[in-house]
Amino acid sequence: MDYSNSLRDPSISKTLVELIWRLAQRPVRLMEVCGTHTVAILRHGIRSLMPETVELVSGPGCPVCVTAQRDIDLAVEMCKVPGITIVTFGDMVRVPGTRGSLKDEMAKGSDVRVVYSSMDAIPMAQKEPNRVFIFLGVGFETTAPTIAATIKATKDLGINNLKFLSLHKLLPPALHALLKGEEVRIHGLICPGHVSTIIGSRPYLPFAREMGIPCVITGFEPVDILQGIYLILRQISEGRHEVEIQYQRIVSPEGNPKALKIMEEVFEPCDSEWRGLGWIRESGLRLKQIYGQMDALNTIHVDVKDSFEPKGCRCGDVLKGIIKPNMCKMFGTLCTPDEPLGPCMVSSEGSCAAYFNYSM
């Protein structure tokens, strides 16, 4: 079914905006967790349609952005080792590390290759058996199943020169840590559509039941987002705090059982460091022992010196919703998409890049 016309229908959008204004009787702060939501909200001018009582803030929903500085530095050091090829997605190449990026190392002669799919690394490794290929596994629950499938295929094919550096993040533990903190007060969550296609709606139940925060899993078209905001405000006005699925055409309560199964087969939860949020218990994924020989951390050993973020960069505060991107002194001057200081200005899902592209 073609939903595109109705999901961008101006008359439906107007009705939803009127309903939002009617319900917005007191100040509320709603967090859109997903970076794609941030981009859609800015591109369609949704913030400008909101009453003054409704504040939309961005959260830690960009996987490239939340990757810790030390992990970026680790990848940079690995690519310097002779005979090693780093394989990754495009955004990761430009993320600044403490002493340079993967792009900088490419200019110096290191072998870094950009792919659209993790499966692309398999024929590369087969074609050049004398090189060691390391795939950087970056992403939330959305991409982890595809990386898991690649790991399984690599093992089944007996490929010994393809390793994996798992930097995957699990979103619910990070949201739990963020919401328990005292730095930012959130009254409702616009929950991510992509991640929720995999994990379903159940992982958000503790936020609603134990923390009293209304949650709505929302799609990415204008009507989706406006309806998601309306549903949150309706819960608040009625004194409810539940998990609702606005994105019902894609998301089910149980998620995607096949994707969850392959993730569980290949990965296990581990403590992980997040940019801006620090170390969060069981918020990352590492390869299980049966796949240990394919784990780059077990086979490639490099020395990572002290890691630190660029002076003045406030990506961490942006990811926590403490500030909006344009409140950073570096925004749009010393930090632009062409010359980024931090990852939030690099990734297409980064809040800073979205603000720069649609708000300036």
C-alpha positions as CSV (number, residue, x, y, z in Angstrom):
1,M,0.0,0.0,0.0
2,D,1.3,3.5,-0.9
3,Y,1.1,5.6,2.3
4,S,3.2,8.4,0.9
5,N,0.4,10.8,0.0
6,S,-1.5,10.5,3.2
7,L,1.6,10.7,5.4
8,R,2.5,14.1,3.8
9,D,-1.1,15.4,3.5
10,P,-1.2,19.1,4.5
11,S,-4.8,18.9,5.8
12,I,-4.0,16.0,8.1
13,S,-0.9,17.7,9.3
14,K,-2.9,20.9,10.0
15,T,-5.4,19.0,12.0
16,L,-2.7,17.3,14.1
17,V,-1.0,20.6,14.8
18,E,-4.3,22.1,16.0
19,L,-4.8,19.1,18.3
20,I,-1.2,19.5,19.6
21,W,-1.8,23.2,20.4
22,R,-5.1,22.3,22.1
23,L,-3.3,19.7,24.4
24,A,-0.1,21.7,25.1
25,Q,-1.3,23.4,28.2
26,R,1.9,23.2,30.2
27,P,5.6,23.1,29.3
28,V,6.9,19.7,28.2
29,R,10.2,18.5,26.8
30,L,10.0,15.6,24.3
31,M,13.1,13.8,23.1
32,E,13.3,12.3,19.7
33,V,15.8,9.5,20.2
34,C,16.5,8.7,16.6
35,G,18.9,10.8,14.5
36,T,16.6,10.2,11.5
37,H,13.8,11.7,13.4
38,T,15.9,14.8,14.1
39,V,16.6,15.2,10.4
40,A,13.0,14.7,9.5
41,I,11.8,17.2,12.1
42,L,14.1,19.9,10.9
43,R,13.7,19.2,7.2
44,H,9.9,19.5,7.4
45,G,9.9,22.5,9.8
46,I,8.1,20.6,12.5
47,R,9.7,22.5,15.4
48,S,8.4,25.8,14.0
49,L,4.8,24.4,14.2
50,M,5.0,23.6,17.9
51,P,3.6,25.9,20.6
52,E,6.1,27.5,23.0
53,T,5.1,24.9,25.6
54,V,6.4,22.0,23.5
55,E,10.2,21.7,23.3
56,L,11.7,19.0,21.1
57,V,15.3,17.9,22.0
58,S,17.6,15.4,20.3
59,G,18.9,12.3,22.0
60,P,21.7,9.7,21.6
61,G,20.2,8.2,18.4
62,C,23.1,8.5,16.0
63,P,25.4,5.4,16.3
64,V,28.4,7.2,14.7
65,C,28.0,10.1,17.1
66,V,27.9,8.0,20.3
67,T,30.9,5.9,19.4
68,A,33.5,6.7,22.1
69,Q,36.6,8.7,21.2
70,R,38.8,5.8,22.3
71,D,37.1,3.5,19.9
72,I,37.7,5.9,17.1
73,D,41.4,6.1,18.1
74,L,41.5,2.3,18.3
75,A,40.3,1.9,14.7
76,V,42.8,4.6,13.6
77,E,45.7,2.8,15.2
78,M,44.6,-0.6,13.7
79,C,44.6,0.8,10.2
80,K,48.3,1.9,10.6
81,V,49.4,-1.7,11.1
82,P,51.1,-3.1,7.9
83,G,49.0,-5.7,6.1
84,I,45.7,-4.6,7.6
85,T,42.7,-3.2,5.8
86,I,39.9,-1.4,7.6
87,V,36.4,-1.9,6.1
88,T,33.7,0.4,7.3
89,F,30.7,2.6,6.4
90,G,31.2,6.0,4.9
91,D,30.5,8.3,7.9
92,M,33.1,6.5,10.1
93,V,36.0,7.5,7.8
94,R,35.5,11.2,8.6
95,V,35.0,11.1,12.4
96,P,37.9,13.0,14.0
97,G,39.9,10.9,16.5
98,T,42.3,12.3,19.0
99,R,45.2,12.3,16.5
100,G,43.4,12.2,13.2
101,S,40.7,10.3,11.4
102,L,40.6,7.2,9.2
103,K,40.4,9.6,6.2
104,D,43.7,11.2,7.3
105,E,45.3,7.8,7.5
106,M,44.0,7.0,4.0
107,A,45.8,10.1,2.7
108,K,49.0,8.8,4.3
109,G,48.7,5.4,2.5
110,S,46.7,3.2,4.9
111,D,44.2,0.9,3.3
112,V,40.7,1.9,4.4
113,R,37.7,0.9,2.2
114,V,34.1,2.1,2.4
115,V,31.3,-0.3,1.8
116,Y,27.5,-0.2,1.7
117,S,27.0,-3.6,3.2
118,S,29.1,-5.7,5.7
119,M,28.8,-8.6,3.3
120,D,31.0,-6.7,0.8
121,A,33.9,-7.5,3.1
122,I,33.7,-11.2,2.4
123,P,34.8,-11.2,-1.3
124,M,37.5,-8.7,-0.4
125,A,39.0,-11.0,2.1
126,Q,38.7,-14.0,-0.3
127,K,40.4,-12.1,-3.1
128,E,43.3,-11.0,-0.9
129,P,44.1,-13.9,1.5
130,N,47.4,-12.4,2.5
131,R,45.8,-9.3,4.0
132,V,43.9,-9.0,7.3
133,F,40.6,-7.3,6.9
134,I,38.9,-5.7,9.9
135,F,35.2,-4.7,9.6
136,L,34.1,-1.9,12.0
137,G,30.7,-3.0,13.3
138,V,29.1,0.3,14.2
139,G,25.3,0.7,14.8
140,F,22.4,0.0,17.0
141,E,20.1,-3.0,17.0
142,T,19.1,-2.1,13.4
143,T,22.4,-3.0,11.9
144,A,23.7,-5.6,14.4
145,P,21.7,-8.5,12.8
146,T,23.2,-7.9,9.4
147,I,26.7,-7.8,10.9
148,A,25.9,-11.0,12.8
149,A,24.8,-12.6,9.5
150,T,28.1,-11.6,8.0
151,I,30.1,-13.0,10.9
152,K,28.2,-16.3,10.6
153,A,28.8,-16.5,6.9
154,T,32.5,-15.7,7.3
155,K,32.8,-18.6,9.8
156,D,30.8,-21.0,7.6
157,L,33.0,-20.2,4.6
158,G,36.2,-20.8,6.6
159,I,37.6,-17.3,5.9
160,N,40.4,-16.7,8.4
161,N,41.6,-13.2,7.4
162,L,38.4,-11.3,8.1
163,K,38.0,-10.0,11.6
164,F,35.4,-7.8,13.3
165,L,35.6,-4.9,15.7
166,S,32.2,-4.8,17.4
167,L,31.4,-1.2,18.5
168,H,27.6,-1.9,18.5
169,K,25.4,-0.2,21.0
170,L,22.1,-1.2,22.6
171,L,19.7,1.8,22.8
172,P,17.4,0.9,25.8
173,P,20.3,0.7,28.4
174,A,21.6,4.1,27.3
175,L,18.1,5.6,27.5
176,H,17.7,4.1,31.0
177,A,21.0,5.7,32.1
178,L,20.0,9.1,30.5
179,L,16.6,9.2,32.0
180,K,17.8,8.2,35.5
181,G,20.3,11.1,35.4
182,E,19.5,14.6,36.7
183,E,21.1,16.6,33.9
184,V,18.0,16.6,31.6
185,R,14.3,16.3,32.4
186,I,12.3,14.5,29.7
187,H,8.5,14.3,29.8
188,G,8.0,12.0,26.8
189,L,10.0,9.8,24.3
190,I,9.5,9.8,20.5
191,C,11.0,6.3,20.2
192,P,13.0,5.2,17.2
193,G,11.2,3.6,14.3
194,H,14.2,1.7,12.9
195,V,15.5,0.2,16.1
196,S,12.0,-0.7,17.1
197,T,11.4,-2.8,14.0
198,I,14.0,-5.1,15.5
199,I,13.4,-5.0,19.3
200,G,9.7,-4.2,19.2
201,S,7.9,-2.1,21.9
202,R,8.5,-4.2,25.0
203,P,12.0,-2.9,25.9
204,Y,10.4,0.6,26.5
205,L,7.9,-0.6,29.0
206,P,10.2,0.1,32.1
207,F,10.4,3.8,31.0
208,A,6.6,4.1,31.0
209,R,5.8,1.9,34.0
210,E,8.7,2.6,36.3
211,M,9.7,6.1,35.3
212,G,6.3,7.4,34.3
213,I,7.4,8.6,30.8
214,P,5.0,8.3,27.9
215,C,6.6,6.5,24.9
216,V,5.4,6.5,21.3
217,I,7.2,4.6,18.6
218,T,7.0,6.8,15.6
219,G,7.6,6.7,11.8
220,F,9.5,9.3,9.8
221,E,7.0,11.1,7.6
222,P,5.5,14.5,8.7
223,V,2.1,13.0,9.7
224,D,3.9,10.1,11.6
225,I,5.9,12.6,13.7
226,L,3.0,15.0,14.3
227,Q,0.8,12.1,15.3
228,G,3.5,10.7,17.6
229,I,3.8,14.1,19.4
230,Y,0.0,14.3,19.7
231,L,-0.2,10.8,21.2
232,I,2.4,11.7,23.8
233,L,0.6,14.9,24.7
234,R,-2.6,13.0,25.0
235,Q,-1.1,10.6,27.4
236,I,0.3,13.5,29.5
237,S,-3.1,15.3,29.5
238,E,-4.9,12.1,30.6
239,G,-2.3,11.2,33.2
240,R,-1.2,8.0,31.5
241,H,2.3,6.7,30.8
242,E,2.3,3.9,28.3
243,V,4.1,2.6,25.2
244,E,2.1,3.2,22.0
245,I,3.0,2.2,18.5
246,Q,2.2,4.9,16.0
247,Y,4.4,3.1,13.4
248,Q,2.1,0.1,13.3
249,R,2.7,-0.5,9.6
250,I,6.2,-1.6,10.4
251,V,6.6,-2.2,14.1
252,S,5.1,-5.0,16.2
253,P,5.3,-5.5,20.0
254,E,7.6,-8.5,19.6
255,G,9.9,-7.0,17.0
256,N,11.7,-9.2,14.5
257,P,12.3,-12.6,16.1
258,K,14.6,-13.8,13.3
259,A,16.9,-10.8,13.6
260,L,16.9,-11.0,17.4
261,K,17.8,-14.7,17.2
262,I,20.8,-14.2,15.0
263,M,22.0,-11.3,17.2
264,E,21.7,-13.6,20.3
265,E,23.6,-16.4,18.5
266,V,26.6,-14.3,17.6
267,F,26.7,-11.5,20.2
268,E,26.5,-11.1,23.9
269,P,25.9,-7.9,25.9
270,C,28.9,-6.2,27.4
271,D,29.7,-2.9,29.2
272,S,30.3,-0.1,26.6
273,E,31.5,3.5,26.6
274,W,29.3,6.1,25.0
275,R,30.3,9.5,23.9
276,G,28.8,12.0,26.4
277,L,27.2,9.2,28.5
278,G,30.3,7.4,29.7
279,W,30.4,3.7,30.5
280,I,26.9,2.0,30.6
281,R,26.4,-1.5,31.9
282,E,25.5,-4.1,29.2
283,S,24.9,-1.5,26.6
284,G,27.3,-2.9,23.9
285,L,27.7,-6.2,22.0
286,R,30.8,-8.3,21.8
287,L,31.3,-11.5,19.9
288,K,30.6,-14.7,21.8
289,Q,33.5,-17.0,22.6
290,I,32.6,-19.4,19.8
291,Y,33.5,-16.5,17.4
292,G,36.4,-15.3,19.4
293,Q,39.0,-15.9,16.7
294,M,37.1,-13.5,14.5
295,D,37.2,-10.7,17.1
296,A,39.7,-8.1,16.2
297,L,40.3,-7.3,19.8
298,N,41.6,-10.8,20.4
299,T,43.9,-11.0,17.4
300,I,45.1,-7.4,16.6
301,H,46.9,-5.6,19.5
302,V,47.7,-1.9,19.2
303,D,48.7,0.7,21.7
304,V,46.1,3.5,22.1
305,K,47.4,6.5,23.9
306,D,45.2,8.8,26.0
307,S,42.1,9.8,24.1
308,F,40.4,13.1,24.5
309,E,37.8,15.0,22.5
310,P,38.5,18.3,20.7
311,K,38.6,21.3,23.0
312,G,35.4,23.2,22.9
313,C,33.4,20.4,21.2
314,R,30.1,19.8,23.0
315,C,28.9,16.7,21.1
316,G,28.4,14.9,24.4
317,D,26.0,17.6,25.7
318,V,24.1,17.6,22.4
319,L,23.7,13.8,22.6
320,K,22.3,14.1,26.2
321,G,19.8,16.7,25.2
322,I,21.4,19.3,27.5
323,I,22.0,21.8,24.7
324,K,20.8,22.3,21.2
325,P,23.6,22.2,18.6
326,N,23.5,25.9,17.8
327,M,24.2,26.6,21.5
328,C,27.8,25.3,21.0
329,K,30.3,28.1,20.4
330,M,32.0,26.1,17.7
331,F,28.7,25.4,15.7
332,G,28.8,26.8,12.2
333,T,32.1,28.6,12.6
334,L,35.0,26.3,13.7
335,C,32.8,23.2,13.2
336,T,31.0,22.7,9.9
337,P,30.2,19.6,7.8
338,D,33.2,20.3,5.6
339,E,35.5,20.8,8.6
340,P,33.9,18.9,11.6
341,L,35.3,19.0,15.1
342,G,33.1,16.2,16.4
343,P,31.0,13.3,15.0
344,C,27.6,15.1,15.5
345,M,28.7,17.3,12.5
346,V,29.9,14.4,10.5
347,S,27.1,11.9,10.3
348,S,24.0,12.5,8.2
349,E,22.1,11.5,11.3
350,G,24.0,13.8,13.6
351,S,22.1,16.6,15.3
352,C,24.7,19.2,14.5
353,A,24.8,18.4,10.8
354,A,21.0,18.4,10.7
355,Y,20.8,21.8,12.4
356,F,23.5,23.2,10.1
357,N,21.8,21.9,6.9
358,Y,18.2,22.9,7.8
359,S,18.3,25.7,10.3
360,M,21.0,28.1,9.0
